[in-house]
Amino acid sequence: MTLVDDCLYFDTAIVILIQREKDAGSRCVISMDSNSTSIYDPRNPGHVKTFTFDLAYWSHNGFLKDENGMLISAGSSSYAGQREVFCDLGQGVLQSAWQGYNATLLAYGQTGSGKSYSMIGYGANRGLVPSVCEELCKAIQSQEKNKQYQITFSMLEIYNEQVIDLLSKTRKPGGLKIREDQQQGFYVDGLKLVPCDNYAQIERLMDQGNKMRTTATTTMNASSSRSHMVITIQFKQIFLDEAITKQSVINLVDLAGSERQKSSGSEKDRLKEGTRVNLSLTTLGNVISALAEVATGKKVLHIPYRDSVLTKLLQSALGGNSRTIMIAALSPADICYEETLSTLRYAERAKKIRNKAVVNASPTKKLIRELKAENNRLLSRMAGLGSAGRAISDEAQLQLLAESEGRPRSTQMTWEARLEEARQEWEQQYSAMTQASVPASWFQMP
């Protein structure tokens, strides 16, 4: 982990071998020693390239399945399961969010390298996204009562350079539009933001969104993600006693897999999808390269954020106000040597980037301080006015109290109304889906 000037950038290598590579009789060309990852050229075994990252996780072998279906280390092996990854990475995201920093976690790698497994997981082996969401909700339940917490959840995919809302019942032709605001930068106009007050709601939303996500079969992966998925959690903390608000945006990004047409066997629609994915990932690489040069002191005239939808939405995460973690998922198979080497080089460039994140505290704090200072000045002037002065000072204090407390109270009312609206929408979906013979328990609100 690197922490410099309030910036946090992780590079993490995760290794996994999939069934296709096992069936091909592939040999492992990756080795790890502490935080170093080495790759051997299968055509020239004496040629070795070594890369060093903040963390490196071995998940190729050395594991057992416990009684709950969780994959765990077998004895003294170096296998790292989902628990270890969450403790190192997920906890860092949560810590940043509680402090009021924006946080981003994104997974990059070739098709079938284990990005979705790391981010979403399967069965008992839950990935970073559900673990982060659940732990955030658990922590909120145990907090002090003089604070209010608000969570809104959104989920989108970028497919063929179009933004699709995975929580919307309808798909807008051409996708949702990307707008730019002077304060918040690029954002998705019309994206559905769902208020949530417990993890059960978030879990059902994720399930709904994952079912809507675009996947297809290629020779590299039986269920290849053909789109980038971005889950965004807006987390707001309102300190009622101090009239301070902290808010953070947590971006959890499962990028589509990079792939070569020859390896993936893509044709027609699959080829078009893969081409769009590779173009957006190439743009992402260009942005990372430009930011890496800036970090080394070079003068860069242009950073191509606007060249793709993905880099527009990740602008703040890549080169702005965010603590960012990048996972580089690798295939250890010799038949994927070129793709794996490319991923390692990609991550090595990203490691050079340094963001300067700041705490997102509401200007309410500054406003209250100014009001109190002004009130004190008025009190000192009225000290010699007797009872009339005291009456005026009492009125000024009441006004100050109303101004300091008014915003949290109005926010509370608005938030409760939004939660109720979300519950009503769930009930409507439940009624509609029940008629379509979908299990009722799926849509019941907790």
C-alpha positions in Angstrom: 0.0 0.0 0.0 1.3 3.4 -0.9 0.0 6.4 1.0 1.5 9.8 0.0 0.0 13.2 0.4 -3.5 11.8 1.1 -3.4 9.7 -2.0 -3.9 5.9 -2.1 -3.2 3.8 -5.1 -3.0 0.0 -5.0 -1.8 -2.4 -7.6 -2.7 -6.0 -6.9 -2.0 -9.1 -9.0 -4.4 -12.0 -8.7 -3.7 -15.3 -10.4 -6.3 -17.9 -11.4 -6.4 -20.7 -14.0 -9.7 -21.5 -15.7 -11.1 -24.7 -17.1 -10.4 -23.9 -20.7 -6.7 -23.5 -19.9 -6.6 -26.7 -17.9 -8.3 -28.6 -20.8 -5.6 -27.3 -23.2 -2.9 -28.8 -21.0 -1.4 -25.4 -20.2 1.7 -24.9 -18.2 2.0 -22.3 -15.5 4.4 -19.4 -16.4 3.7 -17.2 -13.4 5.5 -17.3 -10.0 5.1 -15.0 -7.0 7.5 -14.2 -4.2 6.2 -11.8 -1.6 5.0 -8.8 -3.6 6.9 -9.7 -6.8 5.3 -11.4 -9.8 7.5 -13.0 -12.4 6.4 -14.3 -15.8 8.4 -16.8 -17.9 8.4 -16.8 -21.7 7.2 -20.3 -22.8 9.2 -20.0 -26.0 12.3 -19.0 -24.1 12.2 -20.3 -20.5 15.4 -18.4 -19.6 13.7 -15.1 -20.4 12.0 -13.8 -17.2 10.3 -10.5 -16.5 9.6 -9.4 -12.9 7.1 -6.8 -11.7 6.6 -5.5 -8.1 3.2 -4.4 -6.8 1.8 -3.4 -3.4 0.2 -6.8 -3.0 0.2 -10.1 -4.9 -2.3 -12.9 -4.4 -1.8 -16.5 -5.5 -5.0 -18.3 -6.3 -3.8 -20.9 -8.9 -3.6 -23.9 -6.5 -3.1 -24.9 -2.9 -6.7 -24.6 -1.7 -9.5 -26.7 -0.2 -13.2 -26.2 0.1 -14.6 -26.0 3.6 -18.0 -27.2 4.8 -19.7 -23.9 3.7 -18.2 -24.1 0.2 -15.6 -21.4 0.9 -12.2 -21.9 -0.8 -9.4 -21.7 1.9 -5.7 -22.3 2.0 -4.6 -25.9 2.2 -2.2 -26.1 5.1 0.9 -24.0 4.6 0.2 -23.0 0.9 0.3 -19.4 -0.2 -3.3 -19.5 -1.5 -5.2 -16.3 -0.9 -9.0 -16.5 -0.8 -11.7 -13.9 -0.9 -11.4 -13.2 2.9 -7.8 -12.2 2.6 -8.5 -10.0 -0.4 -11.3 -8.3 1.4 -9.3 -7.7 4.5 -6.5 -6.0 2.5 -8.5 -4.2 -0.1 -12.2 -3.9 0.9 -11.4 -2.6 4.4 -9.3 0.1 2.8 -12.3 1.2 0.7 -14.5 1.3 3.8 -12.0 3.2 5.8 -11.7 5.8 3.1 -15.5 6.2 2.8 -15.9 6.6 6.6 -13.2 9.4 6.5 -15.1 11.2 3.8 -12.9 10.3 0.9 -14.1 9.1 -2.5 -12.9 5.6 -3.2 -12.6 3.5 -6.3 -11.9 -0.2 -6.8 -11.5 -1.5 -10.4 -10.5 -4.9 -11.8 -8.6 -5.2 -15.1 -7.4 -8.2 -17.0 -8.1 -10.4 -20.0 -11.3 -12.3 -20.5 -11.6 -15.2 -18.1 -8.8 -14.1 -15.8 -11.0 -13.8 -12.7 -12.1 -10.1 -12.6 -15.8 -10.9 -11.9 -14.8 -13.6 -9.4 -12.7 -11.0 -7.5 -15.4 -8.3 -7.7 -18.7 -10.3 -7.5 -17.6 -13.8 -6.6 -19.9 -16.9 -6.6 -21.7 -18.9 -4.0 -20.0 -18.8 -0.6 -17.0 -17.2 -2.2 -18.4 -13.7 -2.3 -16.3 -11.0 -3.9 -15.3 -7.5 -2.9 -18.5 -5.8 -4.0 -21.0 -7.6 -1.8 -18.6 -7.8 1.1 -18.0 -4.0 1.0 -21.7 -3.3 0.8 -22.6 -5.6 3.7 -19.8 -4.4 6.0 -20.8 -0.8 5.4 -24.4 -1.5 6.3 -23.3 -3.5 9.4 -21.1 -0.7 10.6 -23.9 1.8 10.2 -26.2 -0.2 12.5 -23.7 0.0 15.3 -23.0 3.7 15.1 -24.1 6.5 17.5 -27.7 7.7 17.3 -26.8 11.4 17.0 -25.7 10.7 13.4 -27.7 10.0 10.3 -26.5 7.9 7.4 -27.8 7.8 3.9 -26.9 5.2 1.1 -27.9 5.4 -2.5 -27.1 2.6 -4.9 -26.8 2.7 -8.7 -25.6 0.1 -11.2 -24.8 0.6 -14.9 -23.0 -1.0 -17.7 -21.1 0.5 -20.7 -22.0 -1.7 -23.7 -20.8 -0.7 -27.2 -20.0 2.8 -25.8 -23.6 3.2 -24.6 -24.6 3.6 -20.9 -27.4 1.2 -19.8 -29.1 1.5 -16.4 -29.1 -2.0 -15.0 -31.8 -1.1 -12.4 -34.2 0.4 -14.9 -37.2 -1.5 -16.2 -36.8 0.1 -19.6 -33.8 0.6 -21.9 -33.5 4.0 -23.5 -32.5 3.7 -27.2 -29.0 4.9 -27.6 -28.4 4.6 -23.9 -28.3 7.3 -21.2 -26.4 10.6 -21.9 -23.2 11.6 -20.3 -23.3 15.2 -19.1 -20.6 17.4 -17.6 -21.0 19.7 -14.6 -18.5 22.2 -13.4 -18.7 20.9 -9.8 -19.2 17.2 -10.2 -17.5 16.6 -13.5 -19.0 13.9 -15.8 -22.2 12.2 -14.7 -24.9 10.0 -16.2 -28.1 11.9 -16.8 -31.2 10.0 -15.7 -29.4 7.2 -13.9 -31.6 5.6 -11.3 -30.3 6.2 -7.8 -32.0 3.9 -5.3 -32.0 4.8 -1.5 -31.3 1.8 0.7 -31.2 1.4 4.5 -30.0 -2.2 4.8 -27.9 -4.8 2.9 -30.8 -7.0 2.0 -32.1 -4.3 -0.4 -28.6 -3.8 -1.9 -28.2 -7.6 -2.4 -31.4 -7.8 -4.4 -30.5 -4.8 -6.5 -27.2 -6.4 -7.3 -28.9 -9.7 -8.2 -31.3 -7.8 -10.5 -28.5 -5.8 -12.1 -26.3 -8.9 -12.7 -29.1 -10.7 -14.4 -29.5 -7.7 -16.8 -25.8 -7.5 -17.6 -24.7 -8.4 -21.2 -22.7 -11.6 -21.4 -21.9 -14.0 -24.2 -19.9 -17.1 -24.9 -16.5 -16.9 -26.5 -13.8 -19.6 -26.7 -12.0 -17.8 -23.9 -14.9 -17.8 -21.5 -18.3 -19.5 -21.4 -20.0 -16.4 -19.9 -17.8 -13.5 -20.9 -18.8 -10.0 -19.8 -19.2 -7.9 -22.9 -19.5 -4.7 -21.0 -18.0 -2.7 -18.2 -20.0 -2.7 -15.0 -20.0 0.2 -12.6 -21.6 0.1 -9.2 -21.7 3.4 -7.4 -22.6 3.8 -3.7 -23.1 7.4 -2.5 -22.5 7.4 1.3 -23.5 10.4 3.3 -22.9 11.0 7.0 -24.8 13.8 8.8 -23.5 14.8 12.2 -26.6 16.2 13.8 -24.8 17.7 16.8 -22.1 19.5 14.8 -24.2 20.3 11.7 -21.5 18.8 9.5 -22.0 16.5 6.5 -19.4 14.1 5.1 -20.1 12.3 1.9 -18.1 9.9 -0.3 -18.7 8.2 -3.6 -17.6 4.6 -3.8 -17.1 3.3 -7.4 -16.8 -0.5 -7.8 -15.8 -1.3 -11.4 -15.7 -4.7 -13.1 -14.1 -4.0 -16.4 -14.9 -6.1 -19.5 -12.1 -8.5 -20.4 -9.4 -7.5 -22.9 -9.1 -10.1 -25.6 -7.5 -10.9 -28.9 -9.8 -11.9 -31.7 -7.6 -14.9 -32.6 -7.7 -16.2 -29.0 -11.4 -15.5 -28.4 -12.7 -16.7 -31.7 -15.0 -13.7 -31.9 -17.2 -13.2 -35.0 -20.0 -10.8 -36.0 -21.6 -9.3 -32.9 -18.9 -10.8 -30.6 -16.2 -9.3 -32.7 -17.9 -5.9 -32.7 -18.3 -6.0 -28.9 -14.7 -7.1 -28.4 -13.5 -4.3 -30.7 -15.4 -1.6 -28.7 -14.2 -3.1 -25.4 -10.6 -3.1 -26.5 -10.9 0.5 -27.8 -12.2 1.7 -24.5 -9.5 -0.2 -22.6 -6.9 1.2 -25.0 -8.2 4.7 -24.1 -8.0 3.8 -20.5 -4.4 2.7 -21.0 -3.6 6.0 -22.8 -5.1 8.0 -19.9 -3.1 5.9 -17.4 0.1 6.4 -19.4 -0.4 10.1 -19.6 -1.1 10.4 -15.8 2.0 8.2 -15.1 4.1 10.7 -17.1 2.6 13.6 -15.1 3.5 11.8 -11.9 7.1 11.5 -13.0 7.3 15.3 -13.7 6.9 15.2 -17.5 4.8 17.9 -19.2 1.7 16.4 -20.7 -0.5 18.7 -22.9 -3.5 16.4 -23.2 -5.1 13.6 -21.1 -7.7 11.8 -23.4 -10.5 11.4 -20.8 -13.1 12.4 -23.5 -12.1 9.7 -25.9 -14.4 7.0 -24.4 -17.4 6.8 -22.1 -15.4 4.7 -19.6 -12.7 7.2 -19.1 -15.2 10.1 -18.8 -16.9 8.4 -15.9 -13.6 7.3 -14.3 -11.9 10.7 -14.7 -12.1 11.6 -11.0 -11.1 8.0 -10.0 -8.0 8.0 -12.2 -6.6 11.5 -11.9 -8.7 13.4 -9.5 -10.3 13.3 -6.1 -10.4 9.6 -5.2 -8.4 6.9 -3.4 -8.1 4.3 -6.0 -7.3 0.6 -6.0 -6.6 -1.3 -9.2 -6.7 -5.1 -9.3 -4.7 -6.8 -12.2 -6.2 -10.2 -12.7 -3.8 -12.6 -14.5 -4.0 -16.0 -16.2 -0.9 -18.1 -15.4 -1.3 -20.2 -18.5 1.4 -20.3 -21.2 -1.1 -20.0 -23.9 -2.1 -16.5 -22.5 1.5 -15.3 -22.1 1.1 -12.2 -24.4 -2.1 -11.1 -22.7 -0.8 -11.6 -19.2 2.4 -9.7 -20.0 0.3 -6.9 -21.4 -1.8 -6.8 -18.2 1.4 -6.7 -16.0 2.8 -3.8 -18.0 -0.6 -2.0 -17.9 -0.6 -2.3 -14.1 3.0 -1.2 -13.8 2.1 2.1 -15.5 -1.0 2.5 -13.3 1.2 2.1 -10.2 3.0 5.4 -10.9 -0.2 7.5 -10.7 -0.7 9.6 -7.5 -4.1 11.0 -6.7 -4.6 13.7 -4.1 -7.9 13.0 -2.5 -9.6 15.4 -0.1 -12.3 14.9 2.5 -15.7 15.8 1.1 -17.1 17.8 4.1 -20.1 20.0 3.7 -19.7 23.8 3.6 -22.3 23.8 6.4 -19.4 23.5 8.9 -17.8 26.8 7.7 -21.2 28.4 7.6 -22.0 27.6 11.2 -18.6 28.8 12.3 -19.2 32.2 10.6 -22.7 32.4 12.1 -21.4 31.7 15.6 -18.6 34.3 15.2 -21.1 36.9 14.0 -23.4 36.0 16.9 -20.6 36.5 19.4 -19.8 39.9 17.9 -23.5 40.9 18.3 -23.5 39.7 21.9 -20.5 41.8 22.7 -22.0 44.9 21.2 -25.3 44.4 23.1 -23.7 43.6 26.4 -24.5 47.1 27.7 -28.1 47.3 26.5 -29.6 45.5 29.6 -32.7 43.4 29.3 -33.5 44.5 25.7 -30.0 43.5 24.6 -30.4 40.1 26.3 -33.8 39.6 24.5 -32.2 40.4 21.2 -29.2 38.1 21.9 -31.7 35.3 22.8 -33.5 35.8 19.5 -30.2 35.7 17.7 -29.2 32.5 19.3 -32.5 30.9 18.5 -32.1 32.0 14.9 -28.6 30.5 14.8 -29.9 27.3 16.2 -32.6 27.1 13.7 -30.2 27.7 10.8 -27.7 25.2 12.1 -30.3 22.5 12.6 -32.7 23.2 9.8 -30.7 21.5 7.1 -30.2 18.1 8.8 -34.0 18.0 9.7 -35.1 18.9 6.2 -32.7 16.3 4.9 -34.1 13.7 7.2 -37.6 14.4 6.0 -36.5 14.2 2.3 -34.5 11.0 3.0 -37.5 9.2 4.7 -39.7 10.2 1.8 -37.2 8.7 -0.7 -37.0 5.5 1.3 -40.8 5.2 1.3 -40.9 5.8 -2.4 -38.3 3.1 -3.0 -40.4 0.7 -0.9 -43.5 1.4 -2.9 -41.7 0.8 -6.1 -40.5 -2.5 -4.8 -44.1 -3.5 -4.0 -45.2 -2.5 -7.5 -42.4 -4.7 -9.0 -43.4 -7.5 -6.7 -47.0 -7.4 -7.9 -46.0 -7.3 -11.5 -43.4 -10.1 -11.2 -45.8 -12.3 -9.2 -48.1 -12.3 -12.1 -45.2 -13.5 -14.2 -44.6 -16.4 -11.8 -41.4 -15.0 -10.3 -40.8 -16.2 -6.7 -42.5 -13.7 -4.3 -39.6 -13.8 -1.8 -37.3 -12.2 -4.3 -39.1 -8.9 -4.3 -40.3 -8.7 -0.6 -38.8 -5.8 1.2 -37.0 -6.7 4.4 
